[in-house]
Amino acid sequence: MAASASGEGITYEPDEKCSFALSLGMGIQGVVIALAPTVLTMSLFVQSTNLSERQATWSVMAAILVCGIATVISAARLGPLGGGHNVLMATSPSYLAVAILAVNSAGPQTLASLVVVTALFQIALAKWLHRLSRIITPTVSGVVIMLIAIGVMQVVVERIGTTSPDAPAIAAPVVALIAVLVAAMLALRVKGLLRLWSPIIAIVAAAIAAGLFGLYDPAGVGSAAWLAVPQPEFPGLDLTPGTDFWALLPLFMVVSLAVTIKAMTTGVVIQRVSLRNPGAADYRLVQGTVNTVGVGSLVGGLAGTLSIGTMDATSISFAQFTGVASRRVGYCIGAILIALVLTPKLTAVLLTVPSAVASGYLLITMGLLFVEGLRSVLQDGLRPQKAVVIGVAVAVGVGLQGSDVIGTVIGGAWGTLLSNGMMVGTLIAILLTAYLESSGRRRSLETALNAEALQQVDKFLADIAEDSGWDEAAANRLRLVGEESLLSLMEESEPGEDQSPSRLVVIARPSATSIELQLRTSADAQNLEDRLTFVSERAPASEEHTISLRLLRHFASTVRHRKYSGIDIVTVEVERTH
């Protein structure tokens, strides 16, 4: 879903209350749509591992329970948790390949420990992500997402060839092909609400074909109770992690990075599509969404299931096509998911879904995930330096997928780790990006955020323009942009009597054709992009600060504002020629 999507057709905004009947109806519809990714991912996970029947049943029920709880929290706003919008949560298929590897090589306890540690890493990442913004760039995140998609595709394709001995050999590939073709044709042709249901229709079509081929094994469904409190099967944590844990941990952290970035994207776009007059995204709410994913994954690890993630496209489309963004709907979706855990019969039925059906669905999902990664690396253009980073990282990462070349040479835990194409490709992308960042010129200024900072910043920028060989007109534009950016941040940041002034850090990165300025300061009450939207949407005003913003928009080629908890980051770029 494009980030530019707006909420023009919204009937109920998040803070508005819709009727209970409407909330329940939308909730049931949302559950049907949200249940498929969790069930099919967990089904393929269970069928690909050596878990016992009790462990398999509990892991699926725990996944549904955790997703229900996380969906409720996501709709709420509970301190650092929740984004206050309806973001559907599901078991993340991005973890499928590494989770199967962890269980089959080290057991359920090691997997639970990895999920818990990764969840804590994700929570920390949400808090400190602004410090990594120069390394975790769209290029790096796009490479990670593409490599994850390729890795999961390999697992999915391998499972397509796994079928019961009584079924014909062609059965599983045909069923998976039906799922792919039906979903693709519907996505290409249908519009509106029906497009939201296209994955469900594809799953039903593939399930019918699987039934005709005799791929279902209904054993265990008849003996399952209709209503019962589930019997927990906690695997526990491995408190003495061995080499397998340390070899797998970096892989889980890389996937967690991609899931975090996806959650941030969802948190940004869901704000735009849920409001009738959307402004710039509040990144404090985005952090709340990411924290919810982290806490949900933490609970999932302790419960013995996989990590969760946001259903980005589904959540956005659901708000757009229904026009109902009231958080009451999110509460209903989460509550119904939690209630489903009390129906073991349903869980038994879900576990009978053939791997060919799940594989077909996940093949589509991973294909779209790959495109999302491709879009990320191309969003700022494809400069020669970026092309080298992408080409080398993806080529090495894909080349090492399924190969044990490095592991054979090195051996041990390091050999296992560096034999994984996703890990090596990600490492190359990060190292090359860090090299580019460190090799460029960078100058910085740190001071208090007060009136005296204006003169200091002006002199700082004048010196940079002179050192870069800019003429007087270009230098004046640079100084003007710096001044107006700083004034806009200072407007509502006056400290109280007992408060010390906020700190200001200005970082300048000159290049051959432009200078990028980044101003970091404490969080302001209003987002700068919101003010720029205000200027463009309304008639000319005579206020001094509005004129200031008009000048900023005119003289800076780009203006970006990111609001995190406790910090604002304003990035502007000024071209040498105007």
C-alpha positions as CSV (number, residue, x, y, z in Angstrom):
1,M,0.0,0.0,0.0
2,A,1.4,3.3,-1.0
3,A,2.5,5.6,1.8
4,S,0.6,8.4,0.2
5,A,-2.7,6.8,0.9
6,S,-5.2,9.1,2.6
7,G,-8.3,8.6,4.7
8,E,-10.8,10.5,2.7
9,G,-13.4,7.7,2.9
10,I,-13.1,7.2,6.6
11,T,-16.5,7.1,8.4
12,Y,-15.2,6.5,11.9
13,E,-11.8,7.7,13.0
14,P,-9.8,5.9,15.8
15,D,-11.1,8.1,18.6
16,E,-14.8,7.9,17.4
17,K,-17.1,5.3,18.8
18,C,-19.2,3.2,16.4
19,S,-22.1,1.0,17.5
20,F,-21.5,-2.4,19.1
21,A,-23.2,-4.2,16.3
22,L,-21.0,-2.5,13.7
23,S,-17.9,-3.2,15.8
24,L,-18.8,-6.9,16.2
25,G,-19.6,-7.2,12.5
26,M,-16.3,-5.6,11.4
27,G,-14.5,-7.6,14.1
28,I,-15.7,-11.0,12.8
29,Q,-14.7,-9.9,9.2
30,G,-11.3,-8.9,10.5
31,V,-10.8,-12.2,12.3
32,V,-11.4,-14.2,9.2
33,I,-8.9,-12.2,7.3
34,A,-6.3,-12.0,10.1
35,L,-6.5,-15.7,11.1
36,A,-5.2,-17.1,7.8
37,P,-1.5,-15.9,8.0
38,T,-1.1,-17.1,11.6
39,V,-2.7,-20.5,10.9
40,L,-1.0,-21.2,7.7
41,T,2.4,-20.1,8.9
42,M,2.1,-22.2,12.1
43,S,0.7,-25.1,10.1
44,L,3.7,-25.2,7.9
45,F,6.0,-24.7,10.9
46,V,4.5,-27.7,12.7
47,Q,4.6,-29.9,9.7
48,S,8.3,-29.1,9.1
49,T,9.5,-29.8,12.6
50,N,9.6,-32.8,14.9
51,L,7.3,-31.4,17.6
52,S,5.0,-33.7,19.5
53,E,1.2,-33.6,18.9
54,R,0.6,-31.8,22.1
55,Q,3.4,-29.3,21.5
56,A,2.1,-28.7,17.9
57,T,-1.5,-28.1,19.1
58,W,-0.4,-25.7,21.9
59,S,1.9,-23.7,19.7
60,V,-0.9,-23.0,17.3
61,M,-3.3,-22.1,20.1
62,A,-0.7,-19.9,21.8
63,A,0.0,-18.1,18.5
64,I,-3.7,-17.2,18.1
65,L,-3.9,-16.1,21.7
66,V,-0.8,-13.9,21.5
67,C,-2.0,-12.3,18.2
68,G,-5.3,-11.5,19.8
69,I,-3.7,-9.9,22.9
70,A,-1.3,-7.9,20.7
71,T,-4.1,-6.7,18.4
72,V,-6.1,-5.4,21.5
73,I,-3.0,-3.6,22.8
74,S,-2.1,-2.1,19.4
75,A,-5.6,-0.5,19.2
76,A,-5.1,1.0,22.6
77,R,-2.6,3.5,23.9
78,L,-1.0,2.2,27.1
79,G,2.0,4.3,27.9
80,P,4.8,3.1,25.6
81,L,2.6,0.3,24.3
82,G,0.1,0.5,21.5
83,G,-0.2,2.9,18.5
84,G,-3.9,3.8,19.1
85,H,-4.8,2.4,15.6
86,N,-6.2,-0.9,14.3
87,V,-3.1,-2.8,13.3
88,L,-3.8,-6.5,13.0
89,M,-1.1,-8.8,14.4
90,A,-0.2,-12.3,13.1
91,T,2.6,-14.8,13.4
92,S,5.3,-13.4,11.2
93,P,6.2,-15.7,8.2
94,S,9.6,-14.0,8.1
95,Y,10.8,-16.1,11.0
96,L,9.6,-19.4,9.4
97,A,13.0,-20.5,7.9
98,V,15.1,-19.7,11.0
99,A,12.5,-21.1,13.4
100,I,12.4,-24.4,11.6
101,L,16.2,-24.5,11.6
102,A,16.3,-23.7,15.3
103,V,13.8,-26.4,16.3
104,N,15.2,-29.2,14.1
105,S,18.9,-28.4,15.1
106,A,18.6,-27.4,18.8
107,G,15.0,-28.1,20.0
108,P,12.0,-26.1,21.3
109,Q,13.8,-24.7,24.3
110,T,16.5,-23.0,22.2
111,L,13.8,-21.6,19.9
112,A,11.9,-20.2,22.9
113,S,15.1,-18.6,24.2
114,L,15.9,-17.1,20.8
115,V,12.4,-15.7,20.4
116,V,12.6,-14.1,23.9
117,V,16.0,-12.5,23.4
118,T,15.0,-11.3,19.9
119,A,11.9,-9.7,21.4
120,L,14.0,-7.8,23.9
121,F,16.3,-6.7,21.1
122,Q,13.3,-5.5,19.2
123,I,12.0,-3.4,22.1
124,A,15.5,-1.8,22.5
125,L,15.7,-1.2,18.8
126,A,12.4,0.7,18.8
127,K,13.8,3.1,21.5
128,W,17.2,3.7,19.9
129,L,16.4,3.4,16.2
130,H,17.0,7.1,15.6
131,R,20.7,6.5,16.5
132,L,21.0,3.9,13.7
133,S,19.3,6.0,11.0
134,R,22.5,6.5,9.1
135,I,23.3,2.7,9.0
136,I,19.9,1.1,8.9
137,T,19.0,2.9,5.7
138,P,16.2,2.0,3.2
139,T,18.9,0.3,1.2
140,V,20.0,-1.9,4.0
141,S,16.5,-2.7,5.2
142,G,15.4,-3.5,1.6
143,V,18.3,-5.9,1.1
144,V,17.4,-7.6,4.4
145,I,13.7,-8.0,3.4
146,M,14.6,-9.4,0.0
147,L,17.0,-11.9,1.4
148,I,14.5,-13.0,4.0
149,A,11.8,-13.5,1.3
150,I,14.2,-15.6,-0.8
151,G,15.2,-17.8,2.3
152,V,11.5,-18.5,3.2
153,M,10.7,-19.2,-0.5
154,Q,13.2,-22.0,-0.5
155,V,11.6,-23.6,2.6
156,V,8.1,-23.2,1.1
157,V,9.0,-24.7,-2.2
158,E,10.6,-27.7,-0.5
159,R,7.4,-28.3,1.4
160,I,5.4,-28.3,-1.8
161,G,7.0,-31.6,-2.7
162,T,6.0,-33.2,0.6
163,T,2.7,-35.1,0.4
164,S,1.1,-38.3,1.7
165,P,2.1,-41.6,0.1
166,D,-1.5,-42.3,-1.0
167,A,-1.9,-39.1,-3.0
168,P,-0.6,-38.7,-6.5
169,A,2.8,-37.0,-6.9
170,I,1.3,-34.1,-8.9
171,A,-1.3,-33.3,-6.2
172,A,0.8,-30.9,-4.0
173,P,2.2,-28.9,-6.9
174,V,-1.2,-28.5,-8.5
175,V,-2.8,-27.4,-5.2
176,A,-0.1,-24.8,-4.6
177,L,-0.4,-23.6,-8.1
178,I,-4.2,-23.1,-7.7
179,A,-3.6,-21.0,-4.6
180,V,-1.0,-18.8,-6.4
181,L,-3.1,-18.4,-9.6
182,V,-6.4,-17.6,-7.9
183,A,-4.8,-15.1,-5.6
184,A,-2.9,-13.4,-8.4
185,M,-5.9,-13.2,-10.8
186,L,-8.1,-11.8,-8.1
187,A,-5.5,-9.3,-7.0
188,L,-5.1,-8.1,-10.6
189,R,-8.7,-7.9,-11.5
190,V,-11.0,-7.2,-8.5
191,K,-11.2,-3.9,-6.7
192,G,-12.6,-2.6,-3.4
193,L,-13.6,-4.9,-0.5
194,L,-13.4,-8.1,-2.6
195,R,-9.7,-7.5,-3.1
196,L,-9.2,-7.7,0.6
197,W,-10.8,-11.2,0.6
198,S,-8.7,-12.5,-2.4
199,P,-6.2,-14.4,-0.2
200,I,-9.1,-16.2,1.7
201,I,-10.8,-17.1,-1.6
202,A,-7.5,-18.5,-2.9
203,I,-7.0,-20.6,0.3
204,V,-10.6,-22.0,0.0
205,A,-10.1,-22.9,-3.7
206,A,-6.8,-24.6,-2.9
207,A,-8.3,-26.4,0.1
208,I,-11.1,-27.7,-2.1
209,A,-8.6,-29.0,-4.6
210,A,-6.6,-30.6,-1.8
211,G,-9.7,-32.4,-0.6
212,L,-10.3,-33.8,-4.0
213,F,-6.8,-35.1,-4.2
214,G,-7.1,-36.7,-0.7
215,L,-4.4,-34.6,0.9
216,Y,-6.4,-34.1,4.2
217,D,-5.7,-36.3,7.2
218,P,-8.7,-35.7,9.6
219,A,-7.3,-37.9,12.3
220,G,-7.6,-36.2,15.7
221,V,-10.4,-33.8,14.6
222,G,-13.2,-36.1,15.8
223,S,-11.7,-36.6,19.3
224,A,-11.1,-32.8,19.9
225,A,-13.5,-31.1,22.3
226,W,-15.7,-28.2,21.1
227,L,-15.1,-26.1,24.2
228,A,-12.2,-26.5,26.6
229,V,-9.5,-24.6,28.4
230,P,-6.3,-25.4,26.5
231,Q,-3.6,-27.4,28.2
232,P,-0.4,-25.4,28.2
233,E,2.8,-27.0,26.9
234,F,5.5,-24.6,27.8
235,P,8.9,-25.6,26.4
236,G,10.8,-23.5,29.0
237,L,13.9,-21.6,28.3
238,D,17.4,-22.8,27.8
239,L,19.3,-21.0,30.6
240,T,22.7,-22.5,29.5
241,P,22.8,-21.7,25.8
242,G,25.2,-23.6,23.7
243,T,26.9,-23.0,20.4
244,D,23.6,-23.6,18.4
245,F,22.0,-20.7,20.3
246,W,24.8,-18.3,19.6
247,A,25.1,-19.3,16.0
248,L,21.3,-18.8,15.4
249,L,20.9,-15.6,17.4
250,P,22.3,-13.2,14.7
251,L,20.0,-14.7,12.2
252,F,17.0,-14.1,14.4
253,M,18.2,-10.5,15.1
254,V,18.5,-9.8,11.4
255,V,14.9,-11.0,10.8
256,S,13.8,-9.0,13.8
257,L,15.3,-5.9,12.2
258,A,13.3,-6.4,9.1
259,V,10.1,-7.1,11.1
260,T,10.7,-3.9,13.1
261,I,11.1,-1.8,9.9
262,K,7.9,-3.3,8.5
263,A,6.1,-2.5,11.8
264,M,7.4,1.1,11.6
265,T,6.1,1.4,8.0
266,T,2.7,0.1,9.1
267,G,2.6,2.5,12.0
268,V,3.2,5.4,9.7
269,V,0.7,4.5,7.0
270,I,-2.1,3.4,9.3
271,Q,-2.1,6.9,10.8
272,R,-2.6,8.4,7.3
273,V,-5.4,6.1,6.2
274,S,-7.3,6.2,9.5
275,L,-7.9,10.0,9.6
276,R,-10.0,12.2,7.3
277,N,-7.4,14.9,7.3
278,P,-4.1,13.1,7.8
279,G,-1.0,15.0,8.7
280,A,2.6,13.8,9.2
281,A,3.0,10.6,11.2
282,D,3.6,10.8,15.0
283,Y,6.6,8.5,15.5
284,R,5.8,8.2,19.2
285,L,2.7,6.2,18.1
286,V,4.9,4.3,15.6
287,Q,7.2,3.3,18.5
288,G,4.1,2.2,20.4
289,T,3.3,-0.2,17.6
290,V,6.8,-1.6,17.4
291,N,6.8,-2.0,21.2
292,T,3.6,-4.0,21.0
293,V,5.2,-6.3,18.4
294,G,8.2,-6.8,20.8
295,V,6.1,-7.5,23.9
296,G,3.8,-9.8,21.9
297,S,6.9,-11.7,20.6
298,L,8.2,-11.9,24.2
299,V,5.0,-13.4,25.4
300,G,5.0,-15.7,22.4
301,G,8.5,-16.9,23.2
302,L,7.6,-17.7,26.8
303,A,4.5,-19.5,25.7
304,G,6.3,-21.6,23.2
305,T,5.3,-20.1,19.8
306,L,6.8,-17.9,17.1
307,S,7.3,-14.2,17.0
308,I,4.6,-11.9,15.7
309,G,4.5,-9.1,13.2
310,T,2.1,-6.5,11.8
311,M,-0.2,-7.4,8.9
312,D,0.7,-4.2,7.1
313,A,-1.2,-4.4,3.8
314,T,-4.2,-6.1,5.4
315,S,-4.5,-3.5,8.2
316,I,-4.2,-0.6,5.8
317,S,-6.7,-2.1,3.3
318,F,-9.1,-3.0,6.0
319,A,-9.3,0.6,7.2
320,Q,-9.5,2.0,3.6
321,F,-12.1,-0.4,2.2
322,T,-14.5,-0.5,5.2
323,G,-14.1,3.2,6.2
324,V,-14.2,2.1,9.9
325,A,-11.0,2.9,11.8
326,S,-12.6,3.1,15.3
327,R,-10.4,1.3,17.7
328,R,-13.5,-0.5,19.0
329,V,-13.1,-2.7,16.0
330,G,-9.6,-3.6,17.0
331,Y,-10.8,-4.5,20.4
332,C,-13.4,-6.8,18.9
333,I,-10.9,-8.5,16.6
334,G,-8.5,-9.2,19.4
335,A,-11.2,-10.4,21.8
336,I,-12.6,-12.9,19.2
337,L,-9.1,-14.2,18.5
338,I,-8.6,-14.8,22.2
339,A,-12.0,-16.5,22.5
340,L,-11.1,-18.9,19.6
341,V,-8.4,-20.4,21.9
342,L,-11.2,-22.0,23.9
343,T,-12.3,-24.1,20.9
344,P,-9.8,-27.1,20.5
345,K,-12.0,-28.5,17.7
346,L,-11.1,-25.4,15.5
347,T,-7.4,-25.8,16.3
348,A,-7.5,-29.5,15.3
349,V,-9.2,-28.6,12.0
350,L,-6.7,-25.9,11.3
351,L,-3.8,-28.3,11.8
352,T,-5.2,-30.5,9.1
353,V,-4.5,-27.9,6.4
354,P,-2.2,-29.5,3.9
355,S,1.3,-28.1,3.5
356,A,0.6,-27.5,-0.2
357,V,-2.2,-25.0,0.7
358,A,0.0,-23.2,3.2
359,S,3.0,-23.3,0.8
360,G,0.9,-21.7,-2.0
361,Y,-0.3,-18.9,0.2
362,L,3.1,-18.2,1.7
363,L,4.7,-18.2,-1.7
364,I,2.5,-15.3,-2.7
365,T,3.2,-13.6,0.6
366,M,7.0,-13.9,0.2
367,G,6.8,-12.7,-3.4
368,L,5.1,-9.5,-2.2
369,L,7.6,-9.2,0.6
370,F,10.4,-9.3,-1.9
371,V,8.8,-6.6,-4.0
372,E,8.5,-4.5,-0.8
373,G,12.2,-4.9,-0.2
374,L,12.8,-3.9,-3.9
375,R,10.7,-0.8,-3.5
376,S,12.6,0.1,-0.3
377,V,16.0,0.1,-2.1
378,L,14.7,2.1,-5.0
379,Q,12.7,4.7,-3.2
380,D,15.5,7.3,-3.3
381,G,16.8,6.4,-6.7
382,L,19.6,4.1,-7.8
383,R,22.8,5.9,-7.6
384,P,26.0,4.1,-8.6
385,Q,27.2,3.7,-5.0
386,K,23.8,2.3,-3.9
387,A,23.8,-0.1,-6.8
388,V,27.1,-1.5,-5.7
389,V,25.9,-2.1,-2.2
390,I,22.7,-3.8,-3.4
391,G,24.3,-5.8,-6.1
392,V,27.1,-7.2,-4.0
393,A,25.0,-7.9,-0.9
394,V,22.2,-9.6,-2.8
395,A,24.5,-11.6,-5.1
396,V,26.5,-13.0,-2.2
397,G,23.4,-13.6,-0.1
398,V,21.5,-15.4,-2.8
399,G,24.6,-17.3,-3.9
400,L,25.2,-18.7,-0.4
401,Q,21.6,-19.8,0.2
402,G,21.6,-23.5,0.6
403,S,25.4,-23.7,0.2
404,D,27.8,-24.8,2.9
405,V,31.0,-23.5,1.2
406,I,32.0,-21.2,4.1
407,G,30.9,-23.7,6.8
408,T,33.1,-26.4,5.3
409,V,36.2,-24.2,5.4
410,I,35.7,-22.5,8.8
411,G,33.6,-25.1,10.7
412,G,32.1,-24.6,14.2
413,A,29.5,-21.9,15.1
414,W,31.1,-19.3,12.9
415,G,31.0,-21.6,10.0
416,T,27.3,-22.3,10.6
417,L,26.5,-18.6,10.9
418,L,28.5,-17.4,7.8
419,S,27.0,-20.2,5.7
420,N,23.7,-18.5,5.9
421,G,23.2,-16.3,2.8
422,M,20.7,-13.9,4.6
423,M,23.2,-13.3,7.4
424,V,26.2,-12.7,5.1
425,G,24.2,-10.5,2.7
426,T,22.9,-8.4,5.5
427,L,26.4,-8.1,7.0
428,I,27.8,-7.0,3.6
429,A,25.1,-4.3,3.2
430,I,25.7,-2.9,6.7
431,L,29.5,-2.8,6.3
432,L,29.4,-1.2,2.9
433,T,26.9,1.4,4.1
434,A,29.0,2.1,7.2
435,Y,32.0,2.5,5.0
436,L,30.2,5.0,2.8
437,E,29.0,6.9,5.8
438,S,32.4,7.1,7.5
439,S,34.3,8.0,4.3
440,G,32.1,11.1,3.7
441,R,32.8,14.5,5.2
442,R,30.8,15.3,8.3
443,R,30.8,18.3,10.6
444,S,28.8,18.8,13.7
445,L,27.8,21.4,16.3
446,E,26.3,20.9,19.7
447,T,24.8,23.6,21.8
448,A,21.8,24.5,24.0
449,L,18.5,25.1,22.2
450,N,18.0,28.8,22.9
451,A,18.3,32.2,21.1
452,E,22.1,32.1,21.2
453,A,22.0,29.0,19.1
454,L,20.9,31.0,16.1
455,Q,24.2,32.9,15.9
456,Q,26.2,29.8,16.4
457,V,24.4,27.8,13.8
458,D,24.6,30.7,11.3
459,K,28.4,30.9,11.7
460,F,28.7,27.1,11.5
461,L,26.8,27.0,8.2
462,A,28.7,30.0,6.8
463,D,32.0,28.2,7.4
464,I,30.7,25.0,5.8
465,A,29.5,26.9,2.7
466,E,32.9,28.7,2.4
467,D,34.9,25.4,2.8
468,S,32.6,23.8,0.2
469,G,33.3,26.6,-2.3
470,W,29.7,27.8,-2.5
471,D,29.0,31.2,-3.9
472,E,27.3,33.9,-1.8
473,A,23.8,33.2,-3.1
474,A,24.0,29.5,-2.3
475,A,25.6,30.2,1.1
476,N,22.8,32.6,2.0
477,R,20.2,30.0,1.0
478,L,21.9,27.4,3.2
479,R,22.1,29.8,6.2
480,L,18.4,30.8,5.7
481,V,17.2,27.2,5.7
482,G,19.2,26.4,8.8
483,E,17.8,29.5,10.6
484,E,14.2,28.8,9.6
485,S,14.5,25.1,10.6
486,L,15.9,26.1,14.0
487,L,13.2,28.8,14.5
488,S,10.5,26.3,13.7
489,L,11.8,23.9,16.3
490,M,12.3,26.6,18.9
491,E,8.7,28.1,18.8
492,E,7.2,25.8,21.4
493,S,10.3,24.5,23.1
494,E,10.7,27.2,25.7
495,P,11.8,25.5,29.0
496,G,9.9,26.0,32.2
497,E,11.4,27.8,35.2
498,D,12.8,24.6,36.7
499,Q,13.9,23.2,33.4
500,S,17.2,23.5,31.6
501,P,17.3,24.3,27.8
502,S,17.0,21.3,25.5
503,R,20.2,20.3,23.7
504,L,20.6,20.9,19.9
505,V,22.9,18.9,17.7
506,V,23.4,20.1,14.1
507,I,25.1,17.6,11.7
508,A,26.2,18.7,8.2
509,R,27.1,16.3,5.4
510,P,28.5,18.2,2.3
511,S,28.5,16.5,-1.1
512,A,29.5,17.7,-4.5
513,T,26.0,19.1,-5.3
514,S,24.3,19.7,-2.0
515,I,24.6,19.9,1.8
516,E,22.4,17.8,4.1
517,L,21.6,19.2,7.5
518,Q,20.2,17.2,10.3
519,L,19.0,19.0,13.5
520,R,18.4,16.8,16.5
521,T,16.6,18.2,19.5
522,S,14.0,17.3,22.2
523,A,10.5,16.4,21.0
524,D,8.3,19.4,20.1
525,A,4.5,19.5,20.6
526,Q,3.8,19.8,16.9
527,N,5.4,18.1,13.9
528,L,7.1,20.3,11.4
529,E,5.6,18.4,8.4
530,D,2.2,19.0,9.9
531,R,2.9,22.8,9.8
532,L,4.1,22.5,6.2
533,T,0.8,20.7,5.4
534,F,-1.1,23.5,7.1
535,V,0.6,26.1,4.9
536,S,-0.2,24.3,1.7
537,E,-3.8,23.6,2.5
538,R,-5.0,27.0,3.7
539,A,-5.0,30.5,2.3
540,P,-2.0,32.7,2.9
541,A,-1.6,33.9,6.4
542,S,0.3,36.8,7.9
543,E,1.8,35.1,10.9
544,E,5.6,35.4,11.1
545,H,6.1,31.6,11.7
546,T,3.9,30.7,8.7
547,I,6.0,33.0,6.5
548,S,9.1,31.3,8.0
549,L,7.8,27.9,6.9
550,R,7.0,29.1,3.4
551,L,10.6,30.2,3.1
552,L,11.9,26.8,4.3
553,R,9.8,24.9,1.8
554,H,10.9,27.2,-1.0
555,F,14.7,27.1,-0.4
556,A,15.2,23.5,0.8
557,S,14.9,20.7,-1.8
558,T,13.7,18.2,0.9
559,V,12.3,18.6,4.4
560,R,11.8,15.6,6.6
561,H,10.8,15.4,10.3
562,R,10.9,12.3,12.4
563,K,9.4,12.4,15.9
564,Y,10.6,9.7,18.3
565,S,9.9,9.5,22.1
566,G,12.0,12.3,23.6
567,I,13.8,13.4,20.4
568,D,13.0,15.3,17.1
569,I,15.1,14.8,14.0
570,V,14.7,17.4,11.2
571,T,16.6,16.7,8.0
572,V,16.8,19.3,5.2
573,E,18.8,19.2,2.0
574,V,19.9,22.4,0.2
575,E,21.1,22.1,-3.4
576,R,24.1,24.1,-4.6
577,T,22.2,25.4,-7.6
578,H,18.7,26.6,-7.1
